[in-house]
Amino acid sequence: MTPDLPPADAEARRAIAPVIAYPPQTLPQPDLAFQARARSAARKLGEVVVPPREGASFRVPAGGFFRITCTDGPQVGDLNLFNADNPQERFYSGKTRALHGTHLRVGQRLWSSFPALRPMATLFADTLAWYGTDPHGGRVHDVIGTRCDPYTHWLLSGGAQYHHCCHSNLTRALEGAGVPGAEGLVHDVLNVFMCTGFTPDTGQYFMKASPVRAGDYLEFFAEIPLLGVLSACPGGDCGAEHSSDAVACHPLLVEIWETPAVALAGWEPPAPNGYDRTHGRTTGGR
């Protein structure tokens, strides 16, 4: 076979129908009606303002809610989540993407890392749900992008040192929350409000100006006790560039609610994944 020529059955191979890798029908489903009742009973615990080009931490009790709001001009955020009792259990964006798709929608969940692999939070409300898919293939709230970071910036800029990339902001925020080894625990993110997709010709990850406006928000139900860290991206609305002090940036507001125990009666946080972790070893062990 000549390497640069297609085989005779090329079109037949391309025509094979795709199969969803992880059919969602058998996933445990969130009880959205219960969450709505819990939300109506919840009482506000506090709020945190994330300054432009900075990060901040917050905590949410299991069964509570947190809301991320764009308060001023258009601004995207990079979100990391951890089990507040064990930061080694953290948000797994790749598995969330495999289970739900590239962009998160209401009723879908943020899943935690191995070996727990359980729901950490459910997306409860989204004022940008109307956006859908734009003519470029862009959608909002992706679990594709890794986060802007100073290492990639150094490579692409010819050696510039920049300290307000989202990776650095999340690292400082996690350190400020008292978590040791913070940089090693910072992970791929939920890109809150960010509008992204892939180019049809080259398959490259793209970003475009976010449709978010002042007053828009995402709200989540906390399935387990959460420690969150959020960065107000130095790219602002990410319509031009990121890792920059040149674009307009704005703060983000995080509000936290606690649900009274009486409203949570009969509900329990999801248990860690039930796989026995023997991995086929005949002697067992972990």
HUZI-V58091 format. One record per run of one state. SS is the DSSP state (h for helix, s for strand, l for the rest). FROM is the first residue (numbers start at 1). TO is the last residue. If there is no record, write none. Layout:
BEGIN
SS:FROM:TO ; SS:FROM:TO
END
This chain:
BEGIN
l:1:9 ; h:10:14 ; l:15:23 ; h:24:26 ; l:27:31 ; h:32:41 ; l:42:42 ; s:43:50 ; l:51:54 ; s:55:60 ; l:61:64 ; s:65:70 ; l:71:76 ; s:77:83 ; l:84:85 ; s:86:91 ; l:92:92 ; h:93:100 ; l:101:102 ; s:103:103 ; l:104:108 ; s:109:112 ; l:113:118 ; s:119:126 ; l:127:128 ; h:129:131 ; l:132:138 ; s:139:142 ; l:143:149 ; h:150:157 ; l:158:165 ; h:166:176 ; l:177:181 ; h:182:185 ; l:186:189 ; s:190:198 ; l:199:204 ; s:205:208 ; l:209:216 ; s:217:222 ; l:223:225 ; s:226:232 ; l:233:251 ; s:252:258 ; l:259:260 ; h:261:264 ; l:265:286
END
